[in-house]
Amino acid sequence: MTTRIELYDTTLRDGTQRENISLSLADKLAIARRLDAFGIPYIECGWPGSNPKDADFFEAIREVDLEQAKICAFGATRRKHSACAHDGNVQALVAAETPTVTLVGKSWDLHIEKVLETDARENEAMIGDTVGYLKDLGREVIYDAEHFFDGLAGNPECALGTLRAAASAGADYVVLCDTNGGTLPWQIEAGIDAARAELGPDVRIGIHTHDDAGCGVANTLAAVRAGAVMAQGTINGYGERVANANLVTIIPDLQCKMGYSCVPDESLRELTSLSRYVAEVANIAHDDHLPYVGRSAFAHKGGIHVAAMLKEPSSYQHVEPELIGNEMRAVVSELSGRGNIAHLAAGAGIAETPHAREVLYKVKELENRGYSFEAAEASVELMLRRAEPGYEAPFRLIDFLTVVEHRDGRGLVAEATVKVEVPDGTIAHTASEGNGPVNALAHALRKALEPHYPALGEMRLADYKVRILDSAQGTAATTRVLVDFVAGGDRWTTVGAGTNIIEASWEALSDAIEFGLTG
């Protein structure tokens, strides 16, 4: 029988401690729904005694019809020398009315003596009393042993005593936390072994790690190997300081590599979209280089690699990307071979690639001049389209002009005129102002083409990036321009380069519009 590892997500509490993340109440509710639909069984959603937003969340989540997840409220054990019934933090946990409560307590004698300013006996009483109090109220209790591995290294008897206090009071899970993130995998295994020896086989042990030493995921896997049955973490590793352990990596590692059961196979195929969804809601650019789910996770650039991949995908891939909802990509660059071009053409629906070699040579020659096609696949696909017999461009540039001047009462003003010819022979000659010369060019080109191509109205410029390649050349430096366009659910990127930023921008801009109109 396949062993099941319970997943515990703390994106909505620990994850929000990352710098530059601030989730609204609506954001937290949306992410909770998505985690539930994905199949995460435990979702930790905040500390109800710490701020009004979290208290409001626990009230709002009661009205949400979840499919299977248990919502967890997080909080600390009672204060020293007090009673749970009169402790504001404990009562806030009770008022949250969640089926599961996660308690954090001290396991390191340094914290007990220096932070709590008490002794080991009172600390154990704080843990045991709070766990027992919540169990008597019918709650499932997960006990997080904060700084356990540091405590074990400094004072084993004290650290293990805190686990005994939680387990004896009825904690459903005892979770060992590498709160400082500095423990290494073999130390994690030794810590799990010590805890299991102390608590016996009937106590379920979990693991919670941080990534400060770059071992967050590895430490989680080591803990599971040693007997942990709950893995805590966050989506994309969001968390305080460097990161929490990344559940998006842990899940396929456990399920695809180690043979454990975490989520249904159909959920696993939604992993990439889940990762990108949470990044979007958190307003953080999705990391292209995340394991498994990053855009570059199955991207192959070297020509030898791609040639082998076209014959046998497993030759350069550790898993099938489709298992986690990702896809293989062949990146086109100066390091590419014909296989890269052939793969891109096939993905674009261009069945035959007789011009692959000449397109490849052109890519290599242009990259030598400052272009980069790794992120601008639309530019390469456009080269392939143009090389096909019978291809007709949607417009031809005759000329353009940009002017930037200072006008009395208005300050700096940019104006552009564009003259283009469309296939029926019509010549459109338009002018437009903008907040800069490139913006004015974009407006003028759109004004010229929209009467002939209404679909252009659905396209919009989503991003515009400029990079100076050889700054030592000063104002004569080569400039690379990337533009992103979107229409509906599609997004594409094109590139231009040259010593004239206006010309480079025009190339990227006009190619993006041509690509969108001919796709």
N, C-alpha and C positions, 0 to 999 in steps of 0.2 A: 504494500500500500504506500502511495506517495505521501511523504510527510508534508504537512501544510505549515507554512510560515505566515503568521498573522502580520499584516502590514498596518502600520500606524503612521498617519500623515500629520505633521505639525507645521505645514506651510502657513496656516492661518494664525499661528501663534509664534513659533520660533522663526519661521521664514520671514515674518514681517519685521524682525529685528535687524534684517540686512539694511545697510545704508541705501537710501534712495527708493525704498519701497514704502508706500503708504496706501493701504487698501481701504476703500470706503466700505460702509455696511453693505451696499449693493454688491460690491466686488466680492466680499467674503461670502455672501450668500450664493453668488454665481459659481464661485470656485467650489464651495461645498457641494452644490448640486452636481457639478461635473465629476468630482472625486467619487461621489456616491454612485453615479452612473457607470463610472469606470470599474468599480468593484473594490475600492479601498474600504476595509471593514471598520477601521477606527479613524475618525477625523477630529483632531484636537483643534478647537476653534478660538481659544483665547482664555484670558484670565479675568473672570467676571468681577473680581474684587479690585481690579487695578485701574479701569477706565470706563467711562460711560458707554463708549462704542461697543465694547465687548459685552457689557450687560445688555445693551439693546439687541445685540446679535442673538444671544441665547433666548430672548423673548421672541424674536422674529423667526428663528429656525423652528420653533414649535409649530408654526403654521405651514411648514414645508413638508410635503409628503415624500419622504426619502424612500428609496428602493430597498436598501439593506444596511447602510452604514450606521454605526453608533457614534453619536456626537459626544465629544469629551470636553468637559470643562477642566481647566488647569488651575492649580493653586498650591499654596504651601501648607505645610502642617501647622497646627496651632502654634501660637507664640509660647515662649517659655513661661512656666508657672501660671498658666491660664487654663480655662475650660473651653472645650469645643463649642458648647452651647452659647458661650458669650464672646466667641472670637469672630470678629467681623469678616475676615477672609474666609473662614470655614463656612459661615452662614451664607456668604455670597455664593459659594459652591453649591450649597443646598438649594438656594433660591433659583439657581440656573436650571434646575430640574432636568439635568441630563442623565441618561441611563448609566453613563460611565464618568467617573471622576479620576483625574490623574493628579496625584500628590507628589510634590517634590520635597525631599528632605536632605539633610546634610549627612555625608558619609566620611568626610575628611576631618580629622581632628583639628587641623589648622582652622577650618571654617567654624567648627563647633566652638573652639576656644576664642578665636579672634573676631569672628563675625557675629555669631549668636551670643557670645560671651556667657557660655554655660558649660556644663560638663557632659560627659558621654551618657551618664544615667538619665539626666533630664532630656537630652536629645532623643534617646530611645523611647522615653515616655511620650514625647511629642509625636513621634512617628506612630507608635502603637495606638495611642489614644485616638488620633485622627483617623487612622485606617479603620479601627473598630467602630468609631462613631458613625462613619459613613456606611460601613457594612451593615450596621444595625438599621440604617434607614433604607436598606435594600439596594444600594448602589454597587455596581461593579467598580472595583478600585484597582487602579494601576499605580504602583509606587515607583517613582523615578529616583534612584539613588544618585544624587548629584555628586560629581567629582569622585565617583567610586574608585576608579583606578589610581588616582593620585592618593586617595585615602588608604587603599590597600597597600601601596608601596611604602607609605609613611607609618601606618599603624594598623596592621592587618586585623587585630582583634577588635579595634574600634569600628573599622569599616564593616566587618562581617557581622558585628553586633547590631548595626543598623538594619541589615537585611533580615536578621532573625526577628527583630522587633516588628517589621512590616509583615513578614510571612506568618508569624504567630498570631497576629491580629486579623489575619484572613485576607491579605492582599491577593487579588486574582493573578496579577503579574508583578514580578519584581524586576525592574529594568535597570541595568547597569549603565551608567552614563559616563562617557569620556568627555566631560564638559569643556575641558581646556583643549581638547583635540590633539594632544601631544603623545598619546600612547601608540605603540606599534603593534602590528598584528599578533606576534607571538606573546606579547604581554596581555593582549585582549584574551587570547585563548587561555592563558594561565589564570586570568581573573575569572573567567567563566567556570573553569575547572574548580577553583577555590569556592566559588559561590554554590555550585552544585553539590560539592562535598559537604558544605556547611548546611545547606537547606534540604537536601535529600531529593529524590527523583520526582516527587509529586508537586513541587513548586515550579511554576512556569516562569522562565527567565527571558527577559528581553534585552535588547541592546540599543543604545542611543549614542551616536558618535558625531563628532565634528571633524572638520577637514584641515585643521591648522597645520598638521604635518603631512598633508597630502594623502592620508590613509583612511579617510572617512568611509569610503566604500569597502576597501580591503578589510578594514577592521570589522565592519558589519558582517562580511562574508566569513571572516575568521570566527566571529562569535557564533554564527549559525552552525558552522562546522563543529564547534565545541559544545553545542547543545541549546543555544538560544532559540526560542520558538516565536519571538516577536521582533520585527525589525522596524525601528522608527527612523524617520527621515523626512525630507521635504522634496517637493517637485523642483527639479533643476538645481537642487542643492542650496536654494535660497536660505540664508541664515546669517546670524551675527558673525562679525569679523570676516573670516575667509569664506566659510560655507558650512552648512550641515551636510551629513551624508545624503547623497543624491538618490532618492527613490527611483528616479527614472533610469538610473544605471543599475541599482540593486535588483530591481524586479526582473529584468531579463537575465542578469547574472545568475540569480537564484533559480529561475524557472528554465532558462534555455541551457545554461551551462552546468548547473549543479543538480538538476532533477527535482527540485522542490516545487510544490504547488503554491502559487500566490494569488493569481487572478485567472479567470477563464481565458482560454486561448483567444476568443473573439475580442476580449478586452485588451489583450496584449497587442493586438493589431491596431488599437487606438492609442498606443503609448505616445507615438510621435505627435499626434494631434493634441493630446492632453498636455504635453510639454509645451507646445507652442501656444496653446490656449492660455495657460497660466501666465506665460511670459507676456502675452498680449494684454491680459487684464491687469497685470502688475505694471504695465507700461515700461517694460525692459526689453531691449533688443534680444531676440533669441540667439543664443550662442551657437554659431554654425559648427563649432568643433566639439559639441557635447558628444560623448559616446552614444552609440545607437541612434539617437534622435536628431543629431545635428545635420544640417544640410550637407556638410562635408564628411559625415560619418562613413558614407559609402561612395565618396567621390574619388575618382582615379584620374591622375594627371599624366603620369609617365606612359609613353607610348607602348613600352614593353608590357606594362601591367594591363593596359586596356586590350591589347592584342590577345593576351592570355585569357582575360575575362570574357571576351566574346566567344572563346572556345569552351571555357569551363568557368562559370562564375565563382565557384568555390575556391579557385586557385588564388584569389587575392581578397576573399571576404570570409570573415570568421563566422558569420551567420547570414541567413537570407534576410535582406533588409525588409522584405514584405512582412516578415513575422512580427515586426514592431511598427508597421505602418510607414516605413521609410522607403526610399528607392535608390537604386544605383545610378550614379551619374558619371559620365566621362567628361572631365574638364578639358577644355581646349586651350592650349597655350603653346609656347615655343618648344615645350618638352613633349608635345603630342606626336602621335603617329596617325596613320590613316584610319586606324581603328577608332580613335577618338571622334574623328569627323563622321565616320560611318555610323557610330552609335548615336551621335547627335542628330544626324539626318533621319535615321530610323524613328527616333523619338518624335521628330517633327512631321512624320508622315511622308518624308521624301524617300521613296523606295530605292531608287537607283542613285548612286553617287559617282558618276563617271568623272566628275570634276573635283573629287575629294583631294587628289594630290595638289592641284593648283590652288584650291582653297587653303590647304595646309601650308603650302609655301607662302601664301599671302599672309596667313596668320603669323608665321614665324618672322617674316619681313617686317610686318607692322609692329609686332612686339619689340623688335629690335629698335624701332623708332619711338617707343614709349607707350604703345597701346598695351592693354591687359584684357584678355578675353575670358579669364577665369570666372569673373562675376558678370560678364556681358555675353551670355550665350545667345541672346537675341541677335547680336551683331554678326555672329558666325552663321547662325541660321539664315540671316538675311543674305549673306554672301552665297550660301548654297542655293537659295531661291533665285537670286539674280543669275546664277550660273546655269539654271535650267532653261532649256529651249522654250521660247515663247513667253518667257516672263516679261510682264509689262509693269513698270513702276507706276504707282498711282499719281505721281507728279514728278516734274523735272524742274530743278532750280534754274532760273535764268539769271537772276542777280538778287542781292540784298544789300541794304545799307543801314548802318546804325549810327546814331548821333547822340552824344551826351553833351548837354549844355546847361549853363546856369541862366535861369530866367528870373527877371526882376519880380519879386513877390512870390515866386514858386520854388526857388532854390534849384537844385539839380533836377533835370528832366531828361529821361531817355526816350528816344523815338526810333522806330525801325520801319523800313519799307521792304516789302518782299514781292518779288515777281516770279511766279511759277506757272508752268504749263501743265494742264491735265491731259489725259489721253485723247479726248475728243478735239484737241487743238485749242481749247479755250485758254486764254492767258489771263490770270488773275493778278492784279496789281493792287496791293493793300498797304496801309500804314496803321501803326498802332503805337501808343505810349505804354510805358511800363515803369516799374520801380528800378530798373536797371536795363542794360542793353540786351541781355539774354532774355529777360522777362518780356521785353518789348518785341523781340524776334518771335518768341513763342506765341504771343497774342496776334501778331501780324500773320504768321503762317496759319494759325487756326482760323482767322477771319477769311483768309484766301481759300481754304480748303473745305470748310464746313458746308457751304452751299452745294458742293459736289459730293461730299461724303458725310452725310448726317451722322453716321456711326462715330465720327470723331467727337461728337458731343458727349459720348459716354466715357471717353478717355480723359485721364487727368494726370498731370505730373505729380508724382508722389515724393520724389527725392532728387536732389541735385548735389553731386559731390565733386569737388575740385581738389586735385593733388598736384603740387609742384614737384617735379621729378628730380631736377638738378638745380637746387636753389643757389649753388655757387655761381651759376650763370646770371643771377640777378633777374632783371626784367626780360632777359632773353631766354629764360629757362623754358623747358618743355612742360606743358600743362596737360594733365589727363583729366577728362571730364566723364563722369558716369551719370546717367539719368535713369530713374525708375519711373515707369508708367504703369497705371492700373486701369482696368476696365472690367467691371463685374468682379468675378473672383480671380481673374488673371493678373499677373504681374510680370513685367519683363524689363530687362536692363540692356542698355546700349552704351557704347563707348566712343569717344573722340579724343584725339591727342594732337598736339602741335605747339609751336611757339606762340601762336595767337589764340588767346583764350576764347575769343568770339568765334573764330573758325572751328575750334575744337567743340565748343558748345553747340554750334549749328549742326555739326556732323552728328553728334550724339542725339540731339533733339529731332532732327529730320529723319534719322534712321529709326528712332523709336516710333514716330508717327507712321512711317512707311511700314514697319513691322506690324503695327496694330491694324493697319488698313488692309494688309494682305494676308493676315493670319487665318 
